[in-house]
């Protein structure tokens, strides 16, 4: 962990080392992933089974890749009733939030002779990627499948790595509750390739959503255009803005809630009160010893954790807007006062009693968020990611006569005579 003053010489270079963290160089990963995609595309199930055997230690035939209805039933029976109730609550709250995002098709009849509008159509088939390497993530199932279901997607296909073939019952229960139609125990770049191009066993989809490691993220980037994708997600991150108020114990816990994700996660506190930052640092060290994933969290904290001392709250806000964090906590006395000043963030957690974990699980908003500064131009996963919009245009003869001359004029400006003729020929008496 580093303790930095935002105004000291060399601050930006030190912080850039955190921002630019990564598992391997992009070029090396891209070469590997390109090979996997090409192999799956050409050999289909045969290649998919080989990669699954190599990376997930699972040997089976193609039919064994898909989770059966009996496995779903067994998983539902294995989950404790209180755990099942918690998952149901998450599904209900996430669905209720995303229902508010739905858009309807519309037609404008402001002009009697020209009609324009927009048709909103759900995607026919989507694939959701759920990580399954270092932990199980039923919450990722909920956050990807529920908005797709709310949007009206025809079929939801889920892929999740299953080392040794073992499927986590909580992940399967979440899939059942969220409306997932089919689940395949495959992961990595090979799963993304299978969804993008289809195999004899895995259906081709229209869009792929969901987070994964650098190989999954790179594969999504490389198949974009063949299919749609939500975003290119990198390692998780949290930034906490603090004004000296609140409890250092709580802030330390929030920082560690990201650090325990993986060794590349980044946890940052920026505060105008150095003594508060020192208390948080001491508290992080104490709490680390209590975590079941201490080794992962400690590696993350020591490599990419930082406490930054700012001159004042305005300086802290300006810094936050510049780096556009995935998760932003406003651990300040009056968060609503500074909310209008926040311009770049994936999700904003307001006040001392809104931990980032609330958003991860069941607050309602989506936890699939832009990382690595991409909150400058990307938004959280939403219903909009699972629909497409078509423009509707209808002219009567009178409407075309009214504006046709202007259409012809603009086509001549561009030297596209055939465009103009398509209008003028219709207007000949």
Secondary structure as UniProt FT lines:
FT   STRAND          2..5
FT   TURN            6..7
FT   TURN            9..10
FT   HELIX           11..19
FT   HELIX           26..43
FT   HELIX           45..56
FT   HELIX           62..65
FT   HELIX           69..78
FT   HELIX           81..99
FT   TURN            100..101
FT   STRAND          106..108
FT   STRAND          114..122
FT   STRAND          125..130
FT   HELIX           138..151
FT   STRAND          155..160
FT   HELIX           163..165
FT   HELIX           169..178
FT   STRAND          182..184
FT   HELIX           188..197
FT   STRAND          207..209
FT   HELIX           214..223
FT   TURN            225..226
FT   STRAND          227..229
FT   STRAND          237..242
FT   HELIX           248..259
FT   TURN            260..261
FT   TURN            263..264
FT   STRAND          266..271
FT   HELIX           274..288
FT   TURN            289..290
FT   TURN            292..293
FT   HELIX           294..304
FT   STRAND          305..309
FT   HELIX           313..323
FT   STRAND          327..331
FT   TURN            333..334
FT   HELIX           335..339
FT   TURN            340..341
FT   STRAND          347..350
FT   TURN            352..353
FT   HELIX           356..361
FT   TURN            372..373
FT   HELIX           374..376
FT   HELIX           383..386
FT   STRAND          387..395
FT   HELIX           397..413
FT   TURN            414..415
FT   HELIX           417..427
//
